[in-house]
Amino acid sequence: MLDRLKALPIAIQQYLVVTFSYWTFTISDGALRMLVVLFFHQLGYSPLEVAMLFVLYEFFGIVTNLVGGWLAARLGLNVTMHLGLLLQVVALAMLLVNPDWLSVTYVMVAQALSGIAKDLNKMSAKSSIKMLVADDAQSTLYKWIAILTGSKNALKGVGFFVGAALLSWIGFRGAIFAMTVVLFVVLILSIVLLQRDLGKAQNKPKFNDIWSKSAAVNRLSLARFFLFGSRDIWFVVALPVFLHAQLQWPAIYVGGLLAAWVIAYGIIQALAPKLTGFSKGHAPDGYHVWVWSLPLMVLPLLIAAAIYFEWAVLPALTIGLLVYGAIFAINSAIHSYLIVSYADAAGVSLDVGFYYMANAAGRLFGTLLSGWVYQIAGLAACLVISALMIFAASIISKLLPQQARL
């Protein structure tokens, strides 16, 4: 297999190495999240204590994306990708200790390392694609980014199932050990096969260069903050709690629905170039970000109205969730392409890291709002605020660069 890989054109070879490493990491990330949630719930931890295990995971996503892009520009994308894989191995190994040592604080630290690892890996993978595609092949860039991003989200949903299955078959420590071994093997393969100078800037950037100087990158990043905050304000906490507490769904049904949603979301992302009509020599611009944000803004309001007036709540939620997921996936895919397209090729990881810092900040903001708003006003209120955040993202998107139109 290695001989066949080395026989391919160098760009294809490197793309496959990056994608395989990213895929394996993503499955481990989804599986680890499910393992931690289920295992600590079985130990009698309260929902709030379980949620606290992931606070540092999300917080360090902000820090890592901001600093990681600078590190990648100085050291190379291969270094930050391998560092991400290594930190995930360390985070997993930390959970192999005696279960009596697994306090909330200890697991929070392990999850913090996992959060750093995840964002180093994601930033490195997406930035590297910019280096492998010619500047005049924007439709290819869009397609490759869509496949990488979409497959990542689909495989994270697969990871949820893998984590639950491993916990049932070989227990918590057995599952963690198996994942540690597999990820370590992938790390070794990536070190052997990935180019050593990939993504390294010729001029060493200063630390204050982590702040993007591109107006397009800054505006897209702000739109991304509101876009992902608008999803997580109702998806992360409010929706599963509503399904379980108000509609009396068993926990396994709730988890199954969310995992299936993430998988379908990833598939739609991967197909975005075909679904948006840009698979044959063309690529989207700022105008298309704005156009695709409009239906996304209407859906939360319709679902909120159904919940508030008690009009076919279950069909409204399930069908609305599926349609929302499809449109959100297309929005996200166009965003993911544009940041790589806008990024300065001389220091692509700096712009991509800054952008995903805004993404992580939006997720953390949305997650915190999700619990607070749901507690005081319910799911319908979360959905209304979600629509307002999409409106903000839409207005900002109007300021993005657009091609001349008839």
Buried (B, 14 or more C-beta within 10 A) or exposed (E): EEEEBEEEEEBEBBBEBBBBBBBBBBBBBBBBBBBBBBBBBEEEBEBEBBBBBBBBBBBBBBBBBBBBBBBBBBBBBBBBBBBBBBBBBBBBBBBEEEEEEBEEEBBBBBBBBBBBBBBBBBBBBBBBBBBBBEEEEBBBBBBBBBBBBBBBBBBBBBBBBBBBEBBEEEEBBEBBBBBBEBBBEBBEBBBEBBBEEBBBBEEEBEEEBBEBEBEBBBBBBBBBBBBBBBBBBBBBBBBBBBBBEEEEBEEEEBBBBBBBBBBBBBBBBBBBBEBBEBBEEBBBBBBBBBBBBEBBBEBBBBBBBBBBEEEEBEEBBEEBBBBBBBBBBBBBBBBBBBBBBBBBEEBBBBBBBBBBBBBBBBBBBBBBBBBBBBEEEBBBBBBBBBBBBBBBBBEBBBBBBBEEEE
